Amino acid sequence: MKKYFLILFSCFTSQIVISQESLPSDIYPAKDPSLFTSENVALKSDPDGFETGGSGANNNDSFALRETTQLGSSSPSAVAFGDVDGDGDLELVAVTSSNADVENDYSIFVFNPTTDGLGEAVRMSYGAQAEKNGIEIVDLDEDGASEIIVGHGSGISIFSSDGAGGFDMQLVTSGEAEVLASTDINQDGNVDIVGITSVDRANFYFGDGNKNISSVGGFFINTLGGNDLAVGDFDDDGFEDLLVMSGEGDVPNFNIHFHDGVNAFEAEPSVFFADVGQNSGGVGVGDIDGDGRHDIVLSRRAEVPTSIWSYIQGDNGQLSGPSSTDSSFGNPEPVTVLDLNNDGYDDALVLHSGGEAMTSYMGSIAGMGGGGMLQIPLSTNYGKESIAGGDIDNDGCPELIVIADGDNGLLSVRNKNCFSSGGGAFDFSFLLLLLAPLFRQRKADSI
């Protein structure tokens, strides 16, 4: 019997050591105002403030707001991480709309973040105007350097690395593109871009595999404003489908245009009402229950009491839901889905317009549950792509979360949920495997 307790104690203590080592205090010192500085952007630092966490309660377990970076006086409207120069490391790209700042409006800012901070930003104009922006970072020509695609009032702008530290830009006009996503619509092996307008249309930008758009198509969608979109395989047929969400009007909470299995999305959607008369604030897609299928997370845009909805895809490819997870903060809007703690289950991050909070909701084999909270400055100016997480030290976990706050600048957040690859929260199912021989032995001894 002693040997089982020794084995159990040894495994448990080694797991604890792994978890502690995966939260390096030397990389993220608690009070270091030098983090996230930049030579060509103004910085406002308050490392002592806004450090709370826990599912609606004030504790320090989940997140810490480190710095606020101003992009001149312009308003950041979208952010994304990606390797845009082919060096193997993630860059952060922030997009601005308009705030009467001639130099910094209608621009992208490319940062090279490390564990020491965001670094110096390179600014470039995207050649158009916009009230809201979409952003997608994806490798259009499979050369190892992803393109930066920016949606705006005239269509999209594509930035490609020139191999010498700069970027080439091309403008594709088509009408506005407020939110973006990427997939292979026509199944030709090349990446295509999907953009939706502020009202009722989806535009499709068909890539030629060489950083260019060969043609533009699209169709009308059942949305009325406050729109969001996502792509994913929502019926487990091997083809990615198009989900569009309306945040306004008496319409379904979201519609899915399933892929026809040949070369197009079906124009006639399947409609989903999470709650009649209740609008959605944002949508995200990921694998919430760890079964390898795409699930859907929606925010319910309402004052408290409100909730986060989730639809889980079953073994038969059917979506079941919605399940509701209560939210302690009102007006949840943008949603992004990613694995916050490297446990193999995707989680959701949500920004609350006017609620001074970012909240998290954790995935598990049982579906979506509660998580953490971070108090952030008051803002009522979030775009649908206002939050992103980046694994900046390549350990498998997004240590850095960046929020594009149109009122307060870029908010850099430390994700304290992270565990290194191979670590993570202790898996209690492993205890059962260790204890099983002990229980069998005790049962045998009693007979």
Salt bridges, closest charged atoms under 4 A:
ASP48 OD1 - LYS31 NZ 3.55
GLU51 OE2 - LYS416 NZ 3.57
ASP141 OD2 - LYS211 NZ 3.67
ASP143 OD2 - LYS211 NZ 3.84
ASP236 OD2 - ARG293 NE 3.39
ASP260 OD1 - HIS259 ND1 3.57
ASP291 OD2 - ARG293 NH1 3.32
ASP315 OD1 - ARG293 NH1 3.29
